[in-house]
Amino acid sequence: MISARYDFVLLYDVENGNPNGDPDAGNMPRLDPETMHGLVSDVALKRKIRDYVYMRYFDDQAVPGMDIFVKHGAILNDTIDRARSAGKKAAHEADERGAGDDTAEAAGRTGAKADEKTRSPKKAGLDRKQRDAAREFMCQTYYDVRTFGAVMTTGEHTGGAGQVRGPVQLTFSRSIDPIVPLDISLTRVALTKPEDATDARSEGTMGRKHLVPYALYRAHGFISYQFAKQTGFSESDLARLWEALENMFEFDRSAARGTMSSRLLCIFKHESPYGNAPAHRLFEALQVSRKGNVTTGPARSFSDYEVHIDRAKIPEGVALELRPELREAA
């Protein structure tokens, strides 16, 4: 398990792309309507972390437990069924070995079994011991469950495998400066239907594309020592999280997203597992501002910004780490 609490800041940028479309606004880039700052949801970043870890480590036989619970095309209830079955099997094997159950717990299991008989098979839940075993199975098997947690009580499985609260949490990202998204019209020269070819007025299909010319985004993250103990989030899991945050955009290229790049990963490690300083105080130590010669007009590259770290705001007991390949940014 990890032995400390962590807080971190991730700076990343986008050039001529849409970092996170809003389906309620025609897939336009997300915006804070009061300030016009760009937003990227925590879910969007978690998706990229999941995809990177799965692509990089799932087929590596030397690194077990790298499957992903929430992945494209996955049927969550099928996965939950496997966890329920594993939980029942593990609990049964423990009972067979006579693993220390007191009389009250044994009576509780008997009552749970009686309750299951009175309910439909699909609605039958797990007793506490089976549910704990199912949770352990999910944490051991799926990286994203160990990292972000999961709700495993969907649909007919309400009350089944319970839920896991993950140690790693991310905030919505916010752009350093206000943004002005562009709405670009596109024309497709290929036709959709045969009858369109007979229409002299048909010159193709019109479409639209949304993009941000340039924006630098800032996200905050938190890693809890207490929840890491519950899910089994380890030092090797932590190393893969840092690796994913640095490299996730390199393996998620698309024309719609333009050029996205991780620019700076700033990690605050606490000596105490319960923290040596409030997270907001540490975040205030990292300031991003325009360079003196770029105070007018929009920013168009990362080089238009400067990053300053006020080390006087970082108290004793907190170690600062800047990822090596990004060190020159500060």
DRENDREN-366854 format. One record per residue (C-alpha): residue in three letters; x, y, z. Coordinates in Angstrom, 1 decimal, always signed. Layout:
REM residues N
+-----+--------+--------+--------+
|  aa |      x |      y |      z |
+-----+--------+--------+--------+
| Ala |      X |      Y |      Z |
...
+-----+--------+--------+--------+
END
This chain:
REM residues 330
+-----+--------+--------+--------+
|  aa |      x |      y |      z |
+-----+--------+--------+--------+
| Met |   +0.0 |   +0.0 |   +0.0 |
| Ile |   +1.0 |   +3.6 |   -0.4 |
| Ser |   +2.5 |   +5.1 |   +2.8 |
| Ala |   +1.5 |   +8.8 |   +2.4 |
| Arg |   -1.1 |  +11.2 |   +1.4 |
| Tyr |   -0.6 |  +13.1 |   -1.9 |
| Asp |   -2.1 |  +16.1 |   -3.6 |
| Phe |   -1.2 |  +17.1 |   -7.2 |
| Val |   -1.7 |  +19.6 |   -9.9 |
| Leu |   -1.7 |  +18.7 |  -13.6 |
| Leu |   -1.3 |  +21.4 |  -16.3 |
| Tyr |   -2.2 |  +20.4 |  -19.8 |
| Asp |   -3.1 |  +22.2 |  -23.0 |
| Val |   -5.1 |  +21.9 |  -26.2 |
| Glu |   -4.4 |  +23.4 |  -29.6 |
| Asn |   -7.1 |  +23.6 |  -32.3 |
| Gly |   -9.2 |  +20.9 |  -30.6 |
| Asn |  -12.2 |  +20.2 |  -28.4 |
| Pro |  -10.9 |  +18.7 |  -25.1 |
| Asn |  -14.3 |  +17.8 |  -23.7 |
| Gly |  -17.6 |  +18.4 |  -25.6 |
| Asp |  -20.8 |  +19.1 |  -23.8 |
| Pro |  -23.6 |  +17.0 |  -25.2 |
| Asp |  -26.2 |  +19.4 |  -23.8 |
| Ala |  -24.7 |  +22.2 |  -26.0 |
| Gly |  -24.3 |  +20.4 |  -29.3 |
| Asn |  -20.9 |  +19.0 |  -28.2 |
| Met |  -19.4 |  +22.5 |  -27.9 |
| Pro |  -16.4 |  +22.8 |  -25.5 |
| Arg |  -17.6 |  +23.0 |  -21.9 |
| Leu |  -17.7 |  +26.5 |  -20.5 |
| Asp |  -18.3 |  +28.4 |  -17.3 |
| Pro |  -20.9 |  +30.8 |  -18.6 |
| Glu |  -20.1 |  +33.4 |  -15.9 |
| Thr |  -16.4 |  +33.7 |  -16.7 |
| Met |  -16.1 |  +32.0 |  -20.1 |
| His |  -13.3 |  +29.8 |  -18.7 |
| Gly |  -13.1 |  +26.4 |  -20.3 |
| Leu |  -14.0 |  +23.3 |  -18.3 |
| Val |  -13.0 |  +19.6 |  -18.7 |
| Ser |  -14.8 |  +17.1 |  -16.5 |
| Asp |  -13.1 |  +14.7 |  -14.1 |
| Val |  -14.8 |  +11.8 |  -15.9 |
| Ala |  -13.0 |  +12.8 |  -19.2 |
| Leu |   -9.6 |  +12.6 |  -17.5 |
| Lys |  -10.4 |   +9.3 |  -15.7 |
| Arg |  -11.4 |   +7.9 |  -19.1 |
| Lys |   -8.0 |   +8.7 |  -20.5 |
| Ile |   -6.2 |   +7.2 |  -17.5 |
| Arg |   -8.3 |   +4.0 |  -17.8 |
| Asp |   -7.6 |   +3.7 |  -21.5 |
| Tyr |   -3.8 |   +4.2 |  -21.0 |
| Val |   -3.5 |   +1.7 |  -18.2 |
| Tyr |   -5.5 |   -0.9 |  -20.1 |
| Met |   -3.6 |   -0.4 |  -23.3 |
| Arg |   -0.2 |   -0.4 |  -21.6 |
| Tyr |   -0.5 |   -3.1 |  -19.0 |
| Phe |   -3.5 |   -5.4 |  -19.5 |
| Asp |   -1.6 |   -7.8 |  -21.7 |
| Asp |   +1.5 |   -7.8 |  -19.5 |
| Gln |   +1.5 |  -11.1 |  -17.7 |
| Ala |   +4.0 |   -9.9 |  -15.2 |
| Val |   +1.6 |   -7.2 |  -14.0 |
| Pro |   -1.7 |   -8.8 |  -12.7 |
| Gly |   -4.8 |   -6.9 |  -11.8 |
| Met |   -4.6 |   -4.4 |  -14.7 |
| Asp |   -8.1 |   -5.0 |  -16.1 |
| Ile |  -10.5 |   -2.1 |  -16.3 |
| Phe |  -14.1 |   -2.3 |  -14.9 |
| Val |  -15.5 |   +0.7 |  -16.8 |
| Lys |  -14.3 |   +0.3 |  -20.3 |
| His |  -15.8 |   +0.7 |  -23.8 |
| Gly |  -18.5 |   -1.9 |  -24.5 |
| Ala |  -18.3 |   -3.6 |  -21.1 |
| Ile |  -21.5 |   -5.0 |  -19.6 |
| Leu |  -21.2 |   -3.9 |  -16.0 |
| Asn |  -23.8 |   -6.3 |  -14.6 |
| Asp |  -21.9 |   -9.3 |  -16.2 |
| Thr |  -18.8 |   -8.2 |  -14.4 |
| Ile |  -20.7 |   -7.7 |  -11.1 |
| Asp |  -22.1 |  -11.2 |  -11.5 |
| Arg |  -18.6 |  -12.6 |  -11.7 |
| Ala |  -17.7 |  -10.6 |   -8.5 |
| Arg |  -20.8 |  -12.0 |   -6.7 |
| Ser |  -19.9 |  -15.5 |   -7.7 |
| Ala |  -16.3 |  -15.0 |   -6.6 |
| Gly |  -17.6 |  -13.6 |   -3.3 |
| Lys |  -19.8 |  -16.5 |   -2.6 |
| Lys |  -17.1 |  -19.0 |   -3.5 |
| Ala |  -14.5 |  -17.3 |   -1.3 |
| Ala |  -16.9 |  -17.0 |   +1.6 |
| His |  -17.8 |  -20.7 |   +1.2 |
| Glu |  -14.2 |  -21.8 |   +1.1 |
| Ala |  -13.5 |  -19.7 |   +4.2 |
| Asp |  -16.4 |  -21.5 |   +6.0 |
| Glu |  -15.1 |  -24.8 |   +4.8 |
| Arg |  -11.7 |  -24.0 |   +6.4 |
| Gly |  -13.5 |  -22.9 |   +9.6 |
| Ala |  -12.1 |  -19.4 |   +9.3 |
| Gly |  -12.9 |  -17.7 |  +12.7 |
| Asp |  -16.6 |  -16.9 |  +12.7 |
| Asp |  -18.3 |  -16.1 |  +16.0 |
| Thr |  -21.8 |  -17.4 |  +16.8 |
| Ala |  -23.5 |  -14.1 |  +16.0 |
| Glu |  -21.9 |  -13.9 |  +12.5 |
| Ala |  -22.8 |  -17.5 |  +11.8 |
| Ala |  -26.4 |  -16.7 |  +12.8 |
| Gly |  -26.3 |  -13.7 |  +10.6 |
| Arg |  -25.3 |  -15.8 |   +7.7 |
| Thr |  -28.1 |  -18.3 |   +8.4 |
| Gly |  -30.6 |  -15.5 |   +8.5 |
| Ala |  -29.2 |  -14.0 |   +5.2 |
| Lys |  -29.6 |  -17.4 |   +3.5 |
| Ala |  -33.2 |  -17.7 |   +4.8 |
| Asp |  -33.9 |  -14.2 |   +3.4 |
| Glu |  -32.4 |  -15.2 |   +0.0 |
| Lys |  -34.9 |  -18.1 |   -0.2 |
| Thr |  -37.8 |  -15.7 |   +0.1 |
| Arg |  -36.5 |  -13.4 |   -2.6 |
| Ser |  -36.3 |  -13.9 |   -6.3 |
| Pro |  -32.9 |  -15.3 |   -7.4 |
| Lys |  -32.1 |  -12.1 |   -9.3 |
| Lys |  -32.8 |   -9.9 |   -6.3 |
| Ala |  -30.9 |  -12.1 |   -3.8 |
| Gly |  -28.1 |  -10.1 |   -2.2 |
| Leu |  -24.9 |  -11.2 |   -0.5 |
| Asp |  -24.3 |  -11.5 |   +3.2 |
| Arg |  -21.6 |   -9.3 |   +4.7 |
| Lys |  -18.8 |  -11.8 |   +4.3 |
| Gln |  -19.7 |  -12.6 |   +0.7 |
| Arg |  -20.0 |   -8.9 |   -0.1 |
| Asp |  -16.6 |   -8.2 |   +1.4 |
| Ala |  -15.1 |  -11.0 |   -0.7 |
| Ala |  -16.8 |   -9.6 |   -3.8 |
| Arg |  -15.3 |   -6.2 |   -3.1 |
| Glu |  -11.9 |   -7.7 |   -2.6 |
| Phe |  -12.2 |   -9.6 |   -5.9 |
| Met |  -13.1 |   -6.3 |   -7.8 |
| Cys |  -10.2 |   -4.4 |   -6.2 |
| Gln |   -7.7 |   -7.1 |   -7.0 |
| Thr |   -8.8 |   -7.5 |  -10.6 |
| Tyr |   -9.6 |   -4.0 |  -11.8 |
| Tyr |   -7.1 |   -1.1 |  -11.6 |
| Asp |   -9.8 |   +1.5 |  -11.9 |
| Val |  -11.7 |   +0.1 |   -8.9 |
| Arg |   -8.6 |   +0.2 |   -6.8 |
| Thr |   -7.9 |   +3.7 |   -8.0 |
| Phe |  -11.2 |   +5.5 |   -8.4 |
| Gly |  -13.7 |   +3.2 |   -6.7 |
| Ala |  -16.9 |   +1.9 |   -8.2 |
| Val |  -20.6 |   +1.4 |   -7.5 |
| Met |  -21.4 |   -2.2 |   -7.9 |
| Thr |  -25.1 |   -2.1 |   -7.2 |
| Thr |  -26.6 |   -1.4 |  -10.6 |
| Gly |  -30.0 |   -2.5 |  -11.8 |
| Glu |  -31.1 |   -5.8 |  -10.4 |
| His |  -27.9 |   -6.1 |   -8.4 |
| Thr |  -29.0 |   -3.4 |   -5.9 |
| Gly |  -27.4 |   -4.3 |   -2.6 |
| Gly |  -25.2 |   -6.9 |   -4.2 |
| Ala |  -21.5 |   -6.3 |   -4.3 |
| Gly |  -21.7 |   -2.9 |   -2.6 |
| Gln |  -19.5 |   +0.0 |   -3.5 |
| Val |  -15.9 |   +1.0 |   -3.2 |
| Arg |  -14.7 |   +4.5 |   -2.5 |
| Gly |  -11.4 |   +5.0 |   -4.3 |
| Pro |   -8.4 |   +6.9 |   -3.0 |
| Val |   -7.8 |   +9.0 |   -6.1 |
| Gln |  -10.1 |  +11.9 |   -6.8 |
| Leu |   -9.9 |  +14.6 |   -9.5 |
| Thr |  -11.6 |  +18.0 |   -9.9 |
| Phe |  -13.0 |  +19.5 |  -13.0 |
| Ser |  -10.2 |  +21.2 |  -15.0 |
| Arg |  -10.4 |  +24.9 |  -15.6 |
| Ser |   -8.6 |  +26.9 |  -18.2 |
| Ile |   -6.2 |  +29.6 |  -17.0 |
| Asp |   -7.7 |  +32.2 |  -19.3 |
| Pro |  -11.2 |  +32.6 |  -20.8 |
| Ile |  -11.7 |  +30.9 |  -24.1 |
| Val |  -13.6 |  +31.6 |  -27.3 |
| Pro |  -14.6 |  +28.3 |  -28.9 |
| Leu |  -14.9 |  +28.4 |  -32.7 |
| Asp |  -17.7 |  +26.8 |  -34.6 |
| Ile |  -16.4 |  +25.7 |  -38.0 |
| Ser |  -18.5 |  +24.6 |  -41.0 |
| Leu |  -17.4 |  +21.6 |  -43.0 |
| Thr |  -18.5 |  +20.1 |  -46.2 |
| Arg |  -18.4 |  +16.4 |  -47.1 |
| Val |  -18.2 |  +15.8 |  -50.9 |
| Ala |  -19.5 |  +12.2 |  -50.7 |
| Leu |  -23.2 |  +11.8 |  -50.8 |
| Thr |  -25.3 |   +9.8 |  -48.4 |
| Lys |  -28.2 |   +8.5 |  -50.5 |
| Pro |  -28.3 |   +7.4 |  -54.2 |
| Glu |  -31.1 |   +9.9 |  -55.0 |
| Asp |  -28.8 |  +12.8 |  -53.9 |
| Ala |  -26.7 |  +12.2 |  -57.0 |
| Thr |  -29.7 |  +13.2 |  -59.2 |
| Asp |  -30.2 |  +16.4 |  -57.3 |
| Ala |  -28.3 |  +19.1 |  -59.2 |
| Arg |  -28.4 |  +21.3 |  -56.0 |
| Ser |  -26.7 |  +18.6 |  -53.9 |
| Glu |  -23.0 |  +19.4 |  -53.4 |
| Gly |  -22.4 |  +17.3 |  -50.4 |
| Thr |  -23.3 |  +17.3 |  -46.7 |
| Met |  -22.7 |  +20.2 |  -44.4 |
| Gly |  -21.3 |  +19.6 |  -40.9 |
| Arg |  -19.8 |  +21.4 |  -38.0 |
| Lys |  -16.7 |  +21.1 |  -35.9 |
| His |  -16.0 |  +22.8 |  -32.6 |
| Leu |  -12.5 |  +23.7 |  -31.4 |
| Val |  -10.5 |  +25.8 |  -29.0 |
| Pro |   -7.6 |  +27.7 |  -30.7 |
| Tyr |   -5.5 |  +27.3 |  -27.6 |
| Ala |   -6.1 |  +26.9 |  -23.9 |
| Leu |   -4.0 |  +25.8 |  -20.9 |
| Tyr |   -6.0 |  +23.8 |  -18.3 |
| Arg |   -5.3 |  +23.2 |  -14.6 |
| Ala |   -6.7 |  +20.1 |  -12.7 |
| His |   -6.3 |  +19.3 |   -9.1 |
| Gly |   -6.1 |  +15.8 |   -7.6 |
| Phe |   -6.1 |  +14.1 |   -4.2 |
| Ile |   -4.9 |  +10.7 |   -3.1 |
| Ser |   -6.1 |   +9.4 |   +0.3 |
| Tyr |   -4.0 |   +7.1 |   +2.3 |
| Gln |   -7.0 |   +5.8 |   +4.3 |
| Phe |   -9.0 |   +4.8 |   +1.2 |
| Ala |   -5.9 |   +3.3 |   -0.4 |
| Lys |   -5.7 |   +0.9 |   +2.5 |
| Gln |   -9.2 |   -0.2 |   +1.8 |
| Thr |   -8.8 |   -0.9 |   -1.9 |
| Gly |   -5.2 |   -2.1 |   -1.9 |
| Phe |   -3.9 |   +0.8 |   -4.0 |
| Ser |   -0.2 |   +0.2 |   -4.0 |
| Glu |   +3.0 |   +2.1 |   -4.8 |
| Ser |   +3.2 |   +0.4 |   -8.2 |
| Asp |   -0.4 |   +1.5 |   -8.8 |
| Leu |   +0.7 |   +5.0 |   -7.9 |
| Ala |   +3.6 |   +4.9 |  -10.3 |
| Arg |   +1.3 |   +3.9 |  -13.1 |
| Leu |   -1.1 |   +6.8 |  -12.3 |
| Trp |   +1.8 |   +9.3 |  -12.6 |
| Glu |   +2.8 |   +7.6 |  -15.8 |
| Ala |   -0.7 |   +7.8 |  -17.2 |
| Leu |   -1.1 |  +11.5 |  -16.3 |
| Glu |   +2.1 |  +12.3 |  -18.2 |
| Asn |   +1.4 |  +10.1 |  -21.2 |
| Met |   -2.3 |   +9.7 |  -21.6 |
| Phe |   -2.7 |  +12.2 |  -24.4 |
| Glu |   +0.0 |  +10.6 |  -26.5 |
| Phe |   -2.2 |   +7.6 |  -27.0 |
| Asp |   -5.5 |   +9.3 |  -27.4 |
| Arg |   -5.0 |  +11.3 |  -30.6 |
| Ser |   -8.0 |  +12.3 |  -32.7 |
| Ala |   -8.7 |  +15.1 |  -35.2 |
| Ala |  -11.5 |  +16.3 |  -32.9 |
| Arg |   -9.2 |  +16.8 |  -29.9 |
| Gly |   -6.5 |  +18.6 |  -31.8 |
| Thr |   -3.1 |  +18.5 |  -30.1 |
| Met |   -3.4 |  +17.9 |  -26.3 |
| Ser |   -0.3 |  +17.6 |  -24.1 |
| Ser |   +0.6 |  +17.2 |  -20.5 |
| Arg |   +2.8 |  +20.1 |  -19.5 |
| Leu |   +3.5 |  +19.9 |  -15.8 |
| Leu |   +2.8 |  +17.4 |  -13.1 |
| Cys |   +3.4 |  +18.9 |   -9.7 |
| Ile |   +3.2 |  +16.4 |   -6.8 |
| Phe |   +3.0 |  +17.2 |   -3.1 |
| Lys |   +3.8 |  +14.3 |   -0.9 |
| His |   +3.0 |  +14.5 |   +2.8 |
| Glu |   +5.1 |  +12.9 |   +5.5 |
| Ser |   +2.0 |  +12.2 |   +7.6 |
| Pro |   -0.6 |   +9.8 |   +6.1 |
| Tyr |   -3.2 |  +12.3 |   +7.4 |
| Gly |   -1.6 |  +15.3 |   +5.7 |
| Asn |   +0.8 |  +18.0 |   +6.9 |
| Ala |   -1.1 |  +20.9 |   +5.2 |
| Pro |   -4.4 |  +21.6 |   +3.7 |
| Ala |   -4.5 |  +20.9 |   +0.0 |
| His |   -5.7 |  +24.4 |   -1.0 |
| Arg |   -2.6 |  +25.9 |   +0.7 |
| Leu |   -0.4 |  +23.7 |   -1.4 |
| Phe |   -2.2 |  +24.5 |   -4.6 |
| Glu |   -1.8 |  +28.2 |   -3.9 |
| Ala |   +1.9 |  +27.7 |   -4.0 |
| Leu |   +1.8 |  +27.0 |   -7.8 |
| Gln |   +0.9 |  +30.1 |   -9.8 |
| Val |   +0.4 |  +30.2 |  -13.6 |
| Ser |   +0.5 |  +33.6 |  -15.3 |
| Arg |   +1.1 |  +35.3 |  -18.6 |
| Lys |   +4.7 |  +36.2 |  -19.4 |
| Gly |   +5.4 |  +39.9 |  -19.2 |
| Asn |   +5.7 |  +40.4 |  -22.9 |
| Val |   +2.4 |  +38.5 |  -23.6 |
| Thr |   -0.1 |  +40.6 |  -21.6 |
| Thr |   -2.3 |  +41.6 |  -24.6 |
| Gly |   -4.1 |  +39.4 |  -27.0 |
| Pro |   -4.9 |  +35.7 |  -26.6 |
| Ala |   -2.3 |  +33.1 |  -25.5 |
| Arg |   -1.4 |  +30.7 |  -28.4 |
| Ser |   +1.2 |  +28.4 |  -26.8 |
| Phe |   +2.5 |  +27.1 |  -23.5 |
| Ser |   +5.5 |  +29.3 |  -23.9 |
| Asp |   +3.2 |  +32.3 |  -23.4 |
| Tyr |   +2.9 |  +31.3 |  -19.8 |
| Glu |   +5.2 |  +31.1 |  -16.9 |
| Val |   +4.9 |  +28.8 |  -13.9 |
| His |   +6.1 |  +30.0 |  -10.5 |
| Ile |   +6.2 |  +27.9 |   -7.3 |
| Asp |   +6.3 |  +29.8 |   -4.1 |
| Arg |   +8.2 |  +27.3 |   -1.9 |
| Ala |   +7.7 |  +29.5 |   +1.2 |
| Lys |   +4.0 |  +28.3 |   +1.1 |
| Ile |   +5.1 |  +24.6 |   +1.2 |
| Pro |   +5.4 |  +23.7 |   +4.9 |
| Glu |   +7.8 |  +21.2 |   +6.5 |
| Gly |   +6.6 |  +17.7 |   +6.1 |
| Val |   +5.6 |  +18.2 |   +2.5 |
| Ala |   +7.9 |  +17.2 |   -0.3 |
| Leu |   +7.6 |  +18.8 |   -3.8 |
| Glu |   +8.2 |  +16.7 |   -6.9 |
| Leu |   +8.1 |  +17.9 |  -10.5 |
| Arg |   +8.2 |  +15.1 |  -13.0 |
| Pro |  +11.7 |  +15.0 |  -14.6 |
| Glu |  +10.6 |  +15.4 |  -18.2 |
| Leu |   +8.5 |  +18.4 |  -17.3 |
| Arg |  +11.0 |  +20.0 |  -14.8 |
| Glu |  +12.0 |  +22.9 |  -17.2 |
| Ala |   +8.4 |  +24.3 |  -17.0 |
| Ala |   +9.0 |  +25.6 |  -13.5 |
+-----+--------+--------+--------+
END
